Amino acid sequence: MIELGRLRALCAVAGHGTVTAAAAALRCTPSAVSQHLAKLERETRSTLVMREGRGIRLTEAGRVLVEHGTRVLSAVEAAEAALAAHHGSVSGRVTVASFPTACRGLMPFTLKKLATDHPELRPGLLEADRDLMVEALRRGTVDVAVLDEWPEIPVALPDEIAHRELGHDTADLVVPAGHRLASGPFRLAELADERWIGAIPGSVCHEWLLRAVPGVSPDYLVAEFETQLTLVAAGLGVAFVPRLARTDLPDGVVVREVTPPARRRVLLAWRRASQPRPAVSATLSALISSWNDLSARAVPQPA
């Protein structure tokens, strides 16, 4: 009989691509994950994974086992969720994955609320980009995901994942004070030749900028919006910065709204099998409440 912990380790490696990342998601050591994989290979008499550079790829046998294993773990989770709902206790471990801006602008309030309202709950947080979050959610290594979706780059969710819209986050053009775009009308099509400060390649925000401003080639590629604002304040270029990231503005910058508005949807996603679990329901409620509180709070608005 296949032991569930070993099956969970294989699915985590499949979702995260490396033993180290899988171990972080499972909150154990890389050595423990490697031992689980080795025992599972002996147990099934199959080679399930192959080393490939710094990562791991599944063999055909590994892919077959992961596909079946995902369904098995989903069924086990549904049973655990139903039992937890029966007891009605908001406790145990729950892991939220979130895109970076929401990690900074939304999650501190949510985690504080959970700590206050449900002291027996042990929430965890994983910052990740969208594709990794969806896969981790499907594989069961995170329980709830906060996703961003630009109209030009829709998110595709598998059938076993439920979701709801949390709200919208608008991005504005941020320019140095005294820049020609700080006053007067402009069109997005005119901005491709500006010196741009953009998100790093591979991120959703980077892909969105390339589609929103055809022909743009950012000179500076920066992961954190706070750093982008600092570079804009230094007069080094212009940037699109979402309002969720703008809790404060440095001196020397001007915020301009674009037409039509550049807006992304913020979504909550979770596995349908886990929905009856009180810990998941409490986490979703805390996220919704924190978002509503933030929406009511004043943020730096365009000039």
SVG drawing of the C-alpha trace seen along z (x, -y; Angstrom):
<svg xmlns="http://www.w3.org/2000/svg" viewBox="-21 -70 44 73">
<polyline fill="none" stroke="black" stroke-width="0.4" points="0.0,0.0 1.3,-3.5 1.9,-5.6 0.2,-9.0 3.1,-11.1 5.3,-9.7 2.7,-10.4 2.3,-13.9 6.1,-14.4 6.0,-13.3 3.1,-15.6 4.9,-18.5 8.1,-17.9 5.9,-17.7 4.3,-21.0 7.4,-22.9 10.1,-21.4 12.8,-20.9 13.3,-19.0 14.2,-22.2 11.0,-24.0 8.9,-21.0 10.4,-20.7 9.7,-24.4 6.0,-23.9 5.7,-20.8 7.6,-22.3 10.2,-19.6 13.8,-19.1 15.0,-18.4 16.5,-15.2 13.1,-14.1 11.6,-14.7 14.4,-12.7 13.9,-9.8 10.1,-9.8 10.9,-9.7 13.4,-6.9 11.0,-4.8 8.2,-5.4 10.3,-4.2 11.2,-1.0 7.5,-0.6 6.3,-0.9 9.3,0.7 9.4,-2.2 11.8,-5.1 9.6,-8.1 11.9,-11.1 15.1,-12.0 17.6,-14.7 17.7,-17.4 20.1,-20.2 19.2,-21.8 15.7,-20.4 13.8,-17.2 11.5,-15.9 9.0,-13.2 9.4,-9.9 6.3,-8.6 5.7,-6.3 6.0,-9.4 3.5,-11.3 1.0,-8.5 1.3,-8.2 1.1,-12.0 -2.1,-12.2 -3.8,-9.4 -2.1,-10.7 -3.6,-14.1 -7.1,-12.6 -6.3,-10.4 -5.0,-13.3 -8.0,-15.4 -10.4,-12.7 -8.5,-12.4 -8.6,-16.2 -12.4,-16.2 -12.8,-13.6 -10.6,-15.6 -12.5,-18.8 -15.8,-17.2 -14.5,-15.9 -13.1,-19.3 -16.5,-20.9 -18.2,-18.3 -16.0,-19.4 -16.4,-23.1 -12.9,-24.1 -10.9,-26.8 -7.5,-25.3 -4.5,-23.6 -2.4,-24.7 -3.5,-26.7 -1.2,-28.1 -2.0,-31.1 0.0,-31.8 -0.1,-35.4 1.3,-37.5 4.0,-39.8 2.1,-43.1 -0.7,-41.6 1.8,-40.0 2.9,-43.5 -0.4,-45.4 -3.0,-42.8 -1.5,-39.9 -0.2,-41.6 -3.7,-42.8 -5.2,-39.4 -2.6,-37.5 -3.1,-39.9 -6.8,-39.4 -6.5,-35.6 -4.1,-35.7 -6.6,-37.8 -9.8,-36.0 -8.5,-32.4 -5.5,-31.9 -5.5,-28.1 -5.0,-28.6 -1.4,-28.5 -1.4,-30.4 1.5,-30.2 2.4,-32.5 4.1,-31.8 4.9,-34.6 4.8,-33.4 3.9,-34.3 0.5,-33.1 1.4,-30.0 3.3,-28.5 0.4,-29.3 -2.2,-27.6 0.0,-24.4 0.7,-24.4 -3.0,-24.9 -3.9,-22.0 -1.2,-19.8 -2.4,-20.6 0.7,-22.3 -1.2,-25.5 -4.8,-25.9 -5.8,-29.4 -4.3,-31.6 -4.5,-35.3 -4.2,-35.7 -3.9,-38.7 -5.5,-38.7 -4.9,-41.4 -7.5,-41.4 -4.8,-40.8 -3.5,-37.7 -6.4,-35.7 -5.9,-33.0 -6.9,-29.4 -8.0,-27.4 -8.6,-23.6 -12.1,-22.3 -11.2,-21.3 -10.3,-24.9 -13.1,-27.3 -12.6,-31.0 -14.3,-34.4 -13.4,-37.9 -12.0,-39.9 -12.0,-43.2 -10.0,-45.3 -6.6,-47.0 -5.8,-49.9 -2.3,-50.7 -1.3,-54.3 1.6,-55.8 4.2,-57.2 6.6,-59.8 9.3,-62.1 8.1,-65.5 8.8,-67.9 8.6,-65.1 6.7,-66.0 4.0,-63.5 3.5,-65.1 1.0,-67.4 -1.0,-67.5 -2.7,-64.6 -1.0,-61.6 -1.8,-58.2 -0.3,-54.9 0.8,-54.3 3.1,-57.3 5.0,-55.9 7.0,-53.0 10.1,-55.2 10.2,-56.4 12.8,-55.0 10.8,-52.4 11.2,-50.7 9.3,-47.4 8.8,-44.2 11.2,-41.3 10.7,-38.9 8.5,-36.0 6.2,-37.9 2.5,-38.6 3.2,-42.4 6.1,-42.2 4.0,-40.4 1.2,-42.9 3.4,-45.9 4.7,-44.4 1.1,-44.0 -0.2,-47.3 2.5,-49.4 3.5,-47.6 7.2,-48.0 8.2,-48.9 11.6,-47.6 12.2,-48.4 15.7,-49.6 15.4,-48.6 13.8,-45.3 12.9,-45.4 10.8,-42.9 9.6,-45.3 7.3,-48.2 8.7,-50.1 12.1,-50.0 10.5,-51.1 9.0,-54.1 12.4,-55.0 14.0,-54.8 11.2,-57.0 11.8,-59.5 15.5,-59.6 14.4,-60.7 15.5,-57.4 12.3,-56.6 8.6,-56.0 6.6,-53.0 3.2,-51.6 2.5,-51.0 -0.7,-49.3 -2.5,-51.2 -2.3,-48.2 1.5,-48.7 1.3,-52.5 0.8,-52.8 3.2,-55.7 4.7,-57.8 8.3,-59.2 8.8,-62.9 9.5,-63.8 7.0,-61.7 3.6,-62.4 0.9,-59.9 -1.1,-60.0 -4.2,-58.0 -4.4,-56.3 -7.4,-56.0 -8.8,-53.4 -8.0,-52.5 -5.3,-49.8 -7.0,-47.4 -6.4,-43.9 -8.8,-41.6 -7.7,-40.2 -9.1,-36.7 -9.3,-34.2 -8.9,-30.6 -9.1,-27.4 -9.7,-23.7 -13.4,-22.7 -12.5,-19.6 -11.2,-21.9 -14.2,-24.3 -16.0,-22.7 -12.9,-23.0 -13.4,-25.8 -9.8,-26.9 -10.2,-27.6 -13.5,-29.4 -12.1,-31.6 -9.1,-32.5 -11.3,-33.4 -13.5,-35.6 -10.4,-37.3 -9.1,-38.1 -12.4,-39.5 -12.7,-41.6 -9.1,-42.9 -9.7,-43.8 -12.8,-45.7 -11.0,-47.6 -8.2,-48.5 -10.6,-49.6 -12.2,-52.1 -8.8,-53.5 -7.4,-56.5 -4.5,-55.7 -2.4,-58.2 -4.5,-59.1 -3.5,-60.4 -3.0,-64.1"/>
</svg>
